[in-house]
Amino acid sequence: FSVNPHATQEQNLTGLSSIIPIHTPVLLLTDVFGSTSSNICLKLVHSLGCEMVVGVNLPMILRGLCYRHEPMQTLLPRVIQAGTNSIFSIEHGATRNM
């Protein structure tokens, strides 16, 4: 779901909540805490019991997609760990084994 910049927050919330299956665990991924998308997702966490991860990066999305059939209590830490493991610095002249 992509936030429509021309819609109100309530319209975006209605649009997103209409595509979330009832009684199915849902993990919401968003970029920056406090952003419009994060605020909309936060309302769904409280109203529908969704899980939410903020600060998403591409490895987190890929991990979530690859393991989307796992239970939420397994999926959530996998997604967060993927994001954490993908952030590192490389100093000039240093090598890193991937």
trRosetta pair geometry for C-beta under 8 A, 3 or more apart (Angstrom, degrees):
i j d omega theta_ij theta_ji phi_ij phi_ji
1 15 6.8 149 -153 122 123 100
1 16 4.8 103 161 -108 169 88
1 19 6.4 168 -72 52 119 141
3 7 7.8 -141 -180 55 66 106
3 12 5.2 16 -138 -140 78 143
3 36 5.5 120 -169 110 164 117
3 37 4.9 -123 -34 -79 131 88
3 40 6.7 167 -99 5 112 152
4 7 3.9 57 87 6 117 114
4 11 7.1 -60 61 110 124 114
4 12 5.9 -164 35 -89 83 95
4 15 7.2 73 -1 17 118 165
7 11 3.8 -119 179 90 112 130
7 12 5.2 139 98 -51 122 81
7 15 7.3 34 134 -12 169 137
8 11 4.6 100 51 4 76 101
8 12 7.1 -142 94 -1 42 85
9 12 5.7 -55 -150 39 34 111
9 13 6.2 38 151 -23 66 107
9 36 6.7 -136 -103 -156 96 95
9 39 6.8 -41 -145 106 131 120
9 40 6.2 -154 -162 -82 85 94
10 13 5.4 -51 -144 36 32 115
10 14 6.3 35 155 -20 64 103
11 14 5.7 -52 -148 35 31 112
11 15 6.4 32 152 -19 63 106
12 15 5.6 -54 -148 36 32 113
12 16 6.3 26 157 -14 67 107
12 36 7.4 46 69 158 169 108
12 40 5.3 -70 115 -110 115 148
13 16 6.0 -58 -145 40 28 106
13 17 6.0 22 160 -14 66 112
13 40 5.2 -153 -82 -147 77 93
13 43 5.8 -23 -127 81 129 145
13 44 7.4 -174 -149 -53 87 92
14 17 6.0 -58 -138 42 26 106
14 18 6.3 32 159 -29 62 108
15 18 6.0 -57 -152 26 25 113
15 19 7.4 6 158 -7 58 105
16 19 6.5 -72 -160 37 34 99
16 20 6.8 33 150 -27 69 108
16 40 6.1 108 15 153 153 123
16 41 7.6 -98 157 -85 161 63
16 44 6.6 -90 117 -59 121 143
17 20 5.7 -53 -147 25 41 115
17 44 6.1 -169 -87 -104 90 109
17 47 7.6 -25 -112 93 134 132
17 48 6.8 176 -131 -44 98 140
20 24 7.7 -164 171 64 71 101
20 26 5.3 -35 -147 -64 107 168
20 44 6.8 141 -32 -157 166 134
20 48 6.2 49 117 168 148 168
20 50 6.9 -70 -149 -76 147 128
21 24 3.9 21 93 24 114 137
21 26 7.3 158 46 -64 77 115
25 50 7.9 123 -167 -130 51 55
25 51 7.1 17 -174 -1 94 110
25 71 7.5 74 30 -161 163 55
25 72 4.3 -124 -180 -50 150 126
26 44 7.8 -56 91 147 132 127
26 48 7.3 1 40 121 128 126
26 50 4.4 -43 79 -125 100 102
26 51 7.1 -179 91 31 49 72
27 50 7.2 163 -97 -179 18 90
27 51 4.9 -25 -110 76 68 106
27 52 7.5 160 -164 -87 56 28
27 53 6.8 12 -178 -1 102 104
27 64 6.3 -140 92 -143 140 125
27 72 6.8 167 -61 -129 102 94
27 75 6.3 -124 -43 122 149 128
27 76 6.6 -172 -111 -88 127 78
27 79 6.9 152 171 -15 153 165
28 41 4.3 169 146 -151 148 122
28 44 6.4 113 -48 79 154 129
28 45 7.1 -111 34 -63 134 90
28 50 5.2 56 -16 144 111 134
28 51 6.9 178 22 89 73 49
28 52 4.5 -20 68 -106 103 79
28 53 7.4 175 87 25 54 61
29 52 7.7 171 -79 -155 26 58
29 53 5.4 -12 -111 65 70 96
29 56 4.2 78 176 -86 105 148
29 60 6.5 159 -136 124 136 119
29 61 6.4 170 112 -89 169 79
29 64 6.7 -119 -48 -24 139 168
29 79 7.5 -124 -90 179 117 141
30 33 7.8 107 100 -80 115 47
30 35 6.8 -167 165 61 117 116
30 37 4.8 178 -138 118 115 106
30 38 4.5 158 128 -84 150 72
30 41 5.2 -147 -39 10 137 153
30 52 6.8 -5 10 -167 109 103
30 53 7.5 166 29 85 65 51
30 54 5.5 -22 74 -112 92 68
30 56 6.3 142 66 -3 17 118
31 35 6.2 10 71 21 94 158
31 37 6.7 64 24 65 90 134
31 38 7.4 -104 57 -50 59 104
31 54 7.5 3 97 -162 17 67
31 55 7.2 50 -175 -104 35 21
31 56 5.9 -77 -89 44 47 90
32 35 4.3 90 73 -30 94 121
32 38 6.3 -104 89 -27 50 137
32 54 7.1 36 -175 -174 11 102
32 55 7.3 67 -98 -84 40 56
33 38 5.2 172 -129 -171 35 161
33 54 4.4 49 -65 176 89 156
33 55 7.3 -19 -25 -44 92 85
34 38 6.0 13 23 76 21 140
34 39 7.1 28 -157 -53 26 95
35 38 4.6 94 51 9 76 105
35 39 7.0 -141 92 -7 38 87
36 39 5.8 -57 -148 36 29 110
36 40 6.4 29 155 -18 64 106
37 40 5.8 -54 -149 36 32 111
37 41 6.3 29 154 -16 66 108
38 41 5.7 -56 -145 40 31 109
38 42 6.2 38 154 -27 65 106
38 52 7.9 109 -147 176 72 134
38 54 5.8 46 -123 -115 122 114
39 42 5.6 -48 -145 30 30 117
39 43 7.0 36 154 -21 59 98
40 43 6.0 -53 -163 27 33 111
40 44 7.1 26 145 -13 63 104
41 44 5.5 -57 -156 37 41 111
41 45 6.5 49 146 -27 70 98
41 50 7.3 -100 -170 93 81 138
41 52 5.2 129 144 -120 118 130
42 45 5.4 -42 -150 25 37 117
42 46 6.8 29 154 -10 64 103
42 52 6.7 -70 -87 7 54 177
43 46 6.0 -61 -155 41 33 106
43 47 5.9 9 157 -3 70 116
44 47 5.9 -62 -127 50 33 96
44 48 5.0 -20 -171 29 75 115
44 50 4.8 11 130 20 100 134
44 52 7.8 126 76 -66 95 119
45 48 7.5 -46 -90 56 9 75
45 49 7.3 26 -169 -139 42 12
45 50 5.1 -89 -94 67 53 82
45 51 7.1 61 -120 -120 97 14
45 52 4.9 -65 -74 -13 127 124
51 72 5.9 154 -15 -164 146 125
51 76 5.8 -89 166 -94 155 123
53 56 6.2 98 107 -75 100 90
53 60 6.8 -146 116 -179 144 141
53 76 7.2 171 -60 -148 117 80
53 79 5.9 -142 -24 117 168 128
53 80 6.2 -149 -130 -77 133 85
53 83 7.7 174 163 -12 134 152
55 83 6.9 108 112 172 96 149
56 60 5.0 -131 -149 78 75 139
56 61 6.4 73 175 -52 118 89
56 83 6.9 -106 -137 -99 41 136
57 60 5.4 100 55 6 62 105
57 61 7.6 -125 105 -5 34 90
57 83 5.2 129 34 -132 102 90
57 86 6.1 -155 98 87 138 135
57 87 7.5 144 0 -60 165 98
58 61 5.6 -54 -149 34 38 111
58 62 6.3 35 157 -17 70 106
58 86 7.8 -141 67 160 76 164
59 62 5.7 -55 -144 39 33 111
59 63 6.2 34 158 -19 67 106
59 82 4.5 -158 140 158 99 99
59 83 6.1 166 81 -87 101 44
59 85 7.3 -120 139 73 155 88
59 86 4.0 168 12 -50 154 154
60 63 5.8 -55 -145 38 29 109
60 64 6.2 31 155 -20 63 108
60 79 5.0 63 -159 -176 85 83
60 80 7.4 34 -121 -85 113 26
60 82 5.1 154 -92 88 50 110
60 83 4.1 11 -64 -63 114 102
60 86 7.8 -122 -34 22 73 138
61 64 5.7 -57 -150 37 29 113
61 65 6.4 26 155 -17 64 107
62 65 5.8 -56 -148 37 31 109
62 66 6.2 27 156 -18 66 109
62 82 7.3 -152 69 173 86 149
63 66 5.8 -57 -143 39 30 109
63 67 6.1 -10 169 16 67 112
63 78 5.6 -161 163 140 121 95
63 79 5.3 169 95 -106 116 55
63 81 7.9 -162 -174 71 168 79
63 82 3.7 -152 -25 -42 153 164
64 67 6.7 -78 -138 55 21 83
64 68 6.1 55 158 -78 62 84
64 75 6.8 70 -129 -177 69 107
64 78 7.9 150 -81 98 51 102
64 79 4.8 37 -70 -103 91 119
65 68 5.7 -15 -145 -35 28 117
67 70 4.7 -15 171 4 93 124
67 74 7.4 -120 165 120 127 100
67 75 5.5 174 118 -115 108 83
67 78 5.4 -21 65 107 162 159
67 79 7.8 -143 62 -57 120 80
68 75 7.0 60 -118 -125 31 138
70 74 4.3 -94 158 87 123 122
70 75 4.7 156 81 -61 104 89
70 78 7.3 65 67 7 153 148
71 74 5.0 83 63 13 79 102
71 75 6.8 -157 93 -8 34 95
72 75 5.5 -58 -131 42 33 110
72 76 5.8 37 171 -28 70 106
73 76 6.7 -34 -129 25 21 111
73 77 7.8 13 168 -2 48 104
74 77 7.1 -71 -164 41 29 97
74 78 6.4 26 150 -19 66 117
75 78 5.6 -67 -152 38 32 114
75 79 6.2 29 159 -21 71 107
76 79 6.0 -56 -149 33 28 109
76 80 6.5 21 158 -12 63 109
77 80 5.7 -57 -143 42 36 110
77 81 5.9 37 158 -21 69 109
78 81 5.9 -58 -145 38 26 110
78 82 6.4 31 155 -24 62 105
79 82 5.8 -52 -152 30 29 114
79 83 6.8 27 152 -15 61 105
80 83 5.8 -57 -155 36 34 111
80 84 6.3 31 151 -17 67 109
81 84 5.6 -55 -143 40 34 111
81 85 5.9 30 160 -17 68 110
82 85 6.0 -57 -141 40 25 107
82 86 6.3 20 160 -20 61 114
83 86 6.0 -65 -149 34 26 108
83 87 7.1 18 158 -18 62 108
84 87 6.4 -68 -158 29 31 105
88 96 7.3 138 114 -133 141 161
90 94 5.9 -158 -169 75 68 110
90 96 5.9 -99 -109 -10 103 129
91 94 4.3 71 62 -5 85 128
